[in-house]
Amino acid sequence: MATIKEIAKIAKVSSATVSRVLNRDTTFRVPEETRQRVIEIARKLNYRRNEQSTKHVPESKELKIGLLIWCSEQMEYLDPYYLSIRHGIENECEKQGITISRVFRFTDEPNISIDARQLDGLIVIGNVHSEIIENSAGTPNVVSIDAVLGDDYDSVMFDSRKATRQALNHLLQLGHQKIGYIGGNSYFRTAEGRRYDTDARQQEFELILKQLGLFNPDSVFIGEWRAEAGYQLMKKALAGADKPTAFLIGSDPMAIAALKAISESGYTVPADIAIVSIDDIQLASFVTPSLTSIKVFVEEMGQTAVKLMVDRLKGRELPLHVTIPTKLMIRKSCGADV
């Protein structure tokens, strides 16, 4: 019998693309020619959804789960972090023979409606308040990624405070004392809309430097979690009289845009300004200079969420909260000898 990987190879697309086309994901934008090619190949190969079984979890063959994604489709495709989480979920669902049958998304419109009555489980991606789950139609098994919904639900996260410490300690060990921060505002999705708070990365950055007597509030620049904001905030930082010698930047897309702003302003990295960021997306090692970053194992977060879901559906009652480790990836932008 045909598999998604076989279809993907013939159609010359990714397994994730095949999965989303055959699962009729209406939020997935793909050229109509590609969609029809995938469907036609699947028909010729007599592909049937959920035909794959697994030796480890045979009862998962007919499972249907939903995804609740805290951001818009546009934001997901602009942010490799959330897109990689989704790829991890899709790849593990394929291995487990699980169908992603519904995708719910947040826009900035309030009162999102979640009808989970036909689902075996729901994977929540991003900062979503528990009240939205509690008020949904049906009460499926829930696993959250990148946020803790509450003690009753499984969760998968990385420790953003630890990642900040890793990045900041590296800059301090290199001798920097005038260190700036560029990042975004954190917010939760609630039934009424967005609820803002100071991001944990910024909190940890300020805490550490205050303890060392090195904190300068004028060296903290906050905007949206978008690449263009990284560019604009770095331009603003470089216009100041007392410029930091190094920056911790909260995400790789913002850091890559900041590199452009530094170059345009006549400075060089790392000779004039050292940069360390958080994410370690694939592009980080290809920009010039290559970006020192804290690696977050994002696809593994998505895979782990599916495994927790399957385990919970097999009868586990105790909620589990899994923290995925991070790793410092030293490259050229920090000025260390590599």
TIPA-418346 format. One line per 2 residues: number of its first residue (from 1); their letters; for each residue z, y, x of C-alpha. Coordinates in Angstrom, 2 decimals, decimal comma. Each point is the difference from the previous one (the first is absolute). Example, Ala and Ser with C-alpha at 12.3 -4.5 7.8 and 13.67 -1.06 7.14 Angstrom:
! TIPA-418346
1) AS) 7,80:-4,50:12,30; -0,66:3,44:1,37
***
This chain:
! TIPA-418346
1) MA) 0,00:0,00:0,00; -0,74:3,53:1,12
3) TI) 2,68:2,25:1,44; 0,28:3,77:0,14
5) KE) -0,52:-0,11:3,77; -3,26:-1,91:-0,41
7) IA) -1,26:2,49:-2,56; 1,01:2,90:2,25
9) KI) -1,88:-1,48:2,95; -3,21:-0,42:-1,97
11) AK) 0,30:3,41:-1,68; 0,89:1,65:3,33
13) VS) 3,08:1,73:-1,40; 3,74:-0,48:0,47
15) SA) 2,06:-2,63:-1,79; 2,00:2,84:-1,58
17) TV) -3,20:1,47:-1,49; -0,98:-3,37:-1,48
19) SR) 3,48:-0,48:-1,42; 0,06:3,39:-1,69
21) VL) -3,53:-0,36:-1,41; 0,62:-3,48:-1,41
23) NR) 3,41:1,04:-1,36; -1,72:2,86:-1,84
25) DT) 2,10:2,72:1,61; -1,34:3,07:-1,82
27) TF) 1,65:2,38:2,50; -2,02:-1,42:2,89
29) RV) -3,08:2,06:0,83; -2,84:-2,00:1,48
31) PE) -3,79:0,49:-0,22; -1,39:-1,73:-3,08
33) ET) -2,48:-1,87:2,20; 2,88:-1,45:2,02
35) RQ) 1,96:-0,90:-3,14; -2,96:-1,83:-1,52
37) RV) -0,74:-1,79:3,28; 3,57:-1,31:0,18
39) IE) -0,06:-1,13:-3,65; -3,38:-1,71:0,41
41) IA) 1,07:-1,87:3,15; 3,23:-1,09:-1,69
43) RK) -2,01:-1,27:-2,98; -2,42:-1,94:2,18
45) LN) 2,88:-1,59:1,90; 1,75:-0,86:-3,28
47) YR) 3,10:1,96:1,01; 2,95:-0,14:-2,39
49) RN) 3,00:2,34:0,28; 3,26:-1,71:0,83
51) EQ) -1,78:-3,20:0,98; 1,82:0,03:3,33
53) ST) 3,32:-1,76:0,18; 2,69:0,18:2,65
55) KH) 1,97:-2,83:1,46; 3,09:2,15:0,27
57) VP) 0,04:1,55:-3,48; -2,10:-2,11:-2,37
59) ES) 1,53:1,64:-3,05; -1,44:3,38:1,03
61) KE) -3,53:-1,11:-0,90; -0,10:1,83:-3,31
63) LK) 2,22:2,95:0,89; -1,14:3,45:-1,06
65) IG) 1,58:3,08:1,53; -0,48:3,72:-0,29
67) LL) 0,11:2,84:2,52; 1,69:3,31:-0,74
69) IW) -1,26:2,47:2,62; 1,82:3,28:0,31
71) CS) -3,03:2,03:1,13; -3,46:0,76:-1,28
73) EQ) -3,02:-2,01:1,05; -1,22:2,91:2,13
75) ME) 3,30:0,28:1,86; 0,09:-3,75:0,63
77) YL) -3,42:0,05:1,62; 0,86:3,04:2,10
79) DP) 3,25:-1,55:1,25; -0,45:-3,17:2,09
81) YY) 3,71:-0,75:-0,45; -0,20:-0,77:-3,72
83) LS) -3,46:-1,53:0,24; 1,29:-2,45:2,62
85) IR) 2,92:-0,96:-2,22; -2,48:-0,81:-2,74
87) HG) -2,17:-2,06:2,35; 3,07:-2,03:0,99
89) IE) 0,80:-0,68:-3,66; -3,57:-1,00:-0,82
91) NE) -0,34:-2,31:3,00; 3,27:-1,79:-0,77
93) CE) -0,87:-0,30:-3,69; -3,25:-1,65:1,01
95) KQ) 1,89:-2,52:2,13; 2,46:-0,71:-2,80
97) GI) -2,63:-0,27:-2,75; 1,50:2,96:-1,88
99) TI) -2,03:2,35:-2,18; 0,56:3,75:0,08
101) SR) -0,80:0,58:-3,64; 1,21:3,59:-0,55
103) VF) 0,19:3,13:2,12; 2,08:2,95:-1,21
105) RF) -0,27:3,34:1,76; 1,87:3,27:-0,02
107) TD) -1,71:3,31:-0,40; 1,90:3,25:-0,40
109) EP) 0,04:-0,51:-3,76; 3,47:-0,93:-1,35
111) NI) 0,90:-2,94:-2,23; -1,92:-2,79:1,68
113) SI) 0,01:-3,12:-2,16; 0,53:-3,42:1,61
115) DA) -0,82:-3,01:-2,17; 1,07:-3,04:2,01
117) RQ) 0,42:-2,47:-2,84; -2,89:-2,21:1,15
119) LD) 1,06:0,02:3,65; 2,13:-2,43:1,99
121) GL) 1,01:2,71:2,43; -0,53:3,58:1,11
123) IV) -0,28:1,33:3,56; 0,88:3,67:0,25
125) IG) -1,49:1,94:2,92; 1,69:3,26:0,96
127) NV) 2,90:2,15:-1,17; 0,35:-0,79:-3,69
129) HS) 3,24:0,55:-1,90; 1,55:-3,09:-1,60
131) EI) 0,06:1,65:-3,44; -3,78:-0,43:-0,21
133) IE) 0,34:-3,75:0,46; 2,94:-0,24:-2,36
135) NS) -1,94:1,84:-2,71; -3,17:-2,06:0,40
137) AG) -1,25:-2,42:-2,63; 1,19:-3,40:1,17
139) TP) 2,39:-0,64:2,87; -1,91:-1,89:2,69
141) NV) 1,28:-1,08:3,35; -0,30:3,07:2,22
143) VS) -0,39:0,48:3,75; -0,16:3,52:1,43
145) ID) -1,68:1,05:3,24; 1,00:3,11:1,96
147) AV) 2,96:0,77:-2,29; 3,07:-1,72:-1,42
149) LG) -0,10:-0,01:-3,80; 3,55:-1,29:-0,31
151) DD) 2,31:-2,90:0,71; -1,66:-2,24:-2,60
153) YD) -3,50:0,13:1,50; -1,47:-1,41:3,21
155) SV) -1,31:2,56:2,48; -1,97:0,21:3,25
157) MF) 0,30:3,05:2,24; -0,13:1,23:3,53
159) DS) 2,91:2,00:1,36; -1,46:3,51:0,26
161) RK) 3,23:1,34:1,53; -0,15:-2,60:2,76
163) AT) -3,68:0,77:0,57; 0,92:3,68:0,37
165) RQ) 2,70:-0,86:2,51; -2,44:-2,09:2,02
167) AL) -2,51:2,84:0,13; 2,52:2,74:0,72
169) NH) 1,88:-1,99:2,65; -3,28:-0,59:1,80
171) LL) -0,69:3,75:0,17; 3,55:0,70:1,13
173) QL) -0,29:-2,62:2,74; -3,14:1,76:1,21
175) GH) 2,12:3,13:0,50; -0,99:2,08:-3,04
177) QK) 2,68:2,21:-1,53; -2,12:2,37:-2,09
179) IG) -1,30:-2,46:-2,58; -1,64:0,96:-3,28
181) YI) -0,57:-2,00:-3,17; -3,00:-0,07:-2,34
183) GG) 0,23:-2,00:-3,21; -0,13:0,01:-3,77
185) NS) 2,28:0,27:-2,99; 1,21:-3,26:-1,47
187) YF) 0,02:-0,55:-3,75; 0,64:-2,66:-2,62
189) RT) -2,17:-0,68:-3,03; 2,13:0,30:-3,12
191) AE) -0,83:-0,13:-3,70; -0,05:3,81:-0,02
193) GR) -2,01:0,48:3,18; 0,80:0,52:3,67
195) RY) 3,56:0,28:1,33; 0,04:1,47:3,51
197) DT) 2,42:-0,68:2,83; 0,12:0,47:3,77
199) DA) -1,79:-2,88:1,69; 2,14:-2,45:1,97
201) RQ) -2,05:0,60:3,16; 0,75:3,71:-0,10
203) QE) 3,67:-0,66:-0,77; 0,36:-2,33:2,99
205) FE) -1,88:2,38:2,30; 2,30:2,89:-0,89
207) LI) 3,14:-2,14:0,21; -0,73:-1,25:3,52
209) LK) -0,97:3,37:1,45; 2,98:1,72:-1,62
211) QL) 2,30:-2,55:1,61; -1,61:0,77:3,37
213) GL) 0,10:3,75:-0,52; -3,80:0,17:0,20
215) FN) -0,96:0,69:-3,62; -2,10:3,08:-0,77
217) PD) -0,73:0,46:-3,73; -2,99:2,18:0,89
219) SV) -1,66:-3,07:1,55; -0,10:-2,01:-3,27
221) FI) -3,24:0,27:-2,01; -0,31:-1,70:-3,37
223) GE) -2,94:-0,30:-2,41; -1,83:-2,73:-1,89
225) WR) -0,47:-3,49:1,44; -3,67:0,68:0,68
227) AE) -2,12:0,19:3,15; -1,07:3,59:-0,67
229) AG) 3,65:1,00:-0,28; 0,57:-1,36:3,52
231) YQ) -2,76:2,29:1,25; 1,30:3,06:-1,84
233) LM) 3,64:-0,56:0,95; -0,85:-0,45:3,67
235) KK) -2,00:3,24:-0,07; 3,06:1,71:-1,45
237) AL) 2,27:-1,56:2,62; -2,21:1,13:2,88
239) AG) -0,04:3,57:-1,33; 3,74:0,31:0,60
241) AD) 1,53:1,65:3,04; 2,22:-2,92:1,02
243) KP) -2,29:-3,01:-0,08; 1,45:-3,52:0,36
245) TA) -1,15:-2,09:2,95; -0,22:-3,09:-2,21
247) FL) -0,37:-0,91:-3,67; 1,06:-2,95:-2,08
249) IG) -2,50:-0,26:-2,86; 0,87:-2,05:-3,07
251) SD) -3,34:-1,78:-0,46; -3,07:-0,85:2,07
253) PM) -2,55:1,77:-2,26; 2,01:3,23:0,35
255) AI) 0,31:-0,55:3,76; -3,74:-0,57:0,48
257) AA) -0,75:3,23:-1,86; 2,65:1,76:2,10
259) LK) -1,81:-1,08:3,18; -3,05:1,94:-1,19
261) AI) 2,12:3,10:-0,67; 1,51:-0,19:3,49
263) SE) -3,41:-0,30:1,65; -1,43:2,89:-1,99
265) SG) 2,98:2,16:1,04; -0,77:-0,51:3,69
267) YT) 2,80:-2,45:0,79; -0,25:-3,57:1,27
269) VP) 1,85:-3,19:-0,89; 2,17:-1,14:1,71
271) AD) -0,03:2,58:2,82; 1,08:2,90:-2,25
273) IA) 1,30:-1,85:-3,06; 1,05:-3,64:-0,34
275) IV) -0,51:-1,80:-3,30; 1,66:-3,07:-1,52
277) SI) -0,59:-1,02:-3,62; 0,82:-2,77:-2,45
279) DD) -2,33:-2,65:-1,55; -2,29:-1,26:2,78
281) IQ) -3,08:-0,21:-2,17; -3,07:-1,58:1,57
283) LA) -1,54:3,38:0,85; 3,04:1,00:2,09
285) SF) -1,23:-1,84:3,09; -3,55:1,44:-0,25
287) VT) 0,65:3,75:-0,18; 0,08:2,14:3,16
289) PS) 2,58:-0,07:1,36; 1,10:-3,29:-1,48
291) LT) 3,02:0,44:-2,22; 3,49:-1,22:0,87
293) SI) 1,38:-1,24:-3,29; 2,68:-2,14:-1,61
295) KV) -1,75:-3,06:-1,36; 0,84:-0,87:-3,60
297) FV) -1,13:-3,51:-0,92; -1,42:1,13:-3,31
299) EE) -2,17:-2,95:-1,01; 2,96:-2,28:0,67
301) MG) 1,99:2,07:-2,50; -2,57:-0,78:-2,69
303) QT) -0,12:-3,69:0,93; 3,79:-0,26:-0,02
305) AV) 0,18:1,57:-3,47; -2,25:-2,72:-1,42
307) KL) 2,06:-2,72:1,69; 3,19:1,45:-1,45
309) MV) -1,61:0,05:-3,44; -0,99:-3,65:0,21
311) DR) 3,44:-0,97:1,26; 1,67:1,89:-2,85
313) LK) -2,24:-1,65:-2,58; 0,99:-3,38:1,43
315) GR) 3,58:0,67:-1,05; 1,73:2,10:2,64
317) EL) 2,55:2,22:-1,72; 1,44:2,02:2,89
319) PL) -2,01:3,21:0,62; -1,17:0,41:3,58
321) HV) -0,64:3,22:1,92; -2,26:-0,58:3,01
323) TI) -0,37:2,55:2,81; -3,12:-0,39:2,14
325) PT) 0,51:0,98:3,68; -1,89:2,77:1,78
327) KL) -1,26:0,27:3,58; -0,68:2,89:2,39
329) MI) -3,64:-0,02:1,14; -0,26:2,17:3,12
331) RK) -3,40:1,61:0,64; -1,30:3,23:1,54
333) SC) 1,19:2,70:-2,43; 3,65:-0,11:1,06
335) GA) -0,63:0,51:3,73; 1,67:-3,23:1,11
337) DV) -1,65:-1,97:2,78; -1,92:-2,77:-1,74
***
